[in-house]
Amino acid sequence: MTAAEEAELARLFRAALAGDEKAYAVFLSRVAALVRGFARRRIDHGIDPGDVVQECLLAIHTKRHTWRDDAPVRPWIFAIARYKIIDAFRRRGRRIEVDIADFAETLAEPEQESVSQREVERALERLPPGQRQVVSSISVEGRSIAETAQALGMNETAVRVALHRGLAAIAKGQK
């Protein structure tokens, strides 16, 4: 866009802000063409540029009072268009859905953790009795922090501390 075209666009917008409906219609028509081209260059087939143009025109209309008439109008328009494109990407998300059956043969089998009962018992034997009870209750028996605290007559904070220390001691012993 040349400087003369930029100046004409700003003139049309000033006239529109002053109440000239014809100037506003011409302004919006030119802006729609600018935004459509801008959007097409930045988005893929998953988003309709027409939707971005409509949202941008609506935003320009509702935010027209934020434009400073001593500033160029095109950067203001493209800033709005950029945010509307970002909004469209957010709504769509960046997920790609594929059928897992198409490539199931290439996926690795999940590794099976094979920890024997004896290994668990040996790890627990190295812990002080309080930590052993907490780690066993939560990690082996599957109780919650609250259930363990109630069963052992401890507060939940003490259970969390004992669990953390017990697991840290087990991890340290395995290195």
C-alpha positions, 0 to 999 in steps of 0.5 A: 500500500502506498502512502497515498492509499494509506492517507486515503484510508485514514481520510475515509476513517476520519470521515466515518468517525465524523458520521459519514456513512458512505465513507464508512462503507468504503472504508470497511470495504477496503479494510475487508480486502486488506484483512482478507489478504493478511489472513490468507497469508497467515492461516491454513485451511483449518480456519476460514479467512472470511470468519477472521475478516468478519470478526476483525470488522466487528472489532474495528467497529467496536474499538474505533474510538481507540484509533488516534487520528494522528497515527497511521490507520493500517498498523492499527487495523493489522494489529486487530487482525493479528489478534483475531487470527490468534483468537481463531487459532486458540478456538481451533486448537493445535490438535491433530486427530488421527486414527490410532489404528492407522499406525498401531503396529509401529507403536512400542509395547508399553514396558511392564514394571516388574518389581517383585514383592520381595524388592518392595519389602526390602525397600520398606525394611530400610525405612524407620517405622513411621516412614515405613507405615506411611509409605506402605499405606499410600504407595502399596495399599493405595490409601489417600493422605487423609485416610493414612493420617486418620489410620495412623493418628497423624495430621496430613502435613506430617503424613506428607512429610513422612511420605516424601522423606520415605520415598527420597530414602528409597530412591537414594538407596537404589542409586 
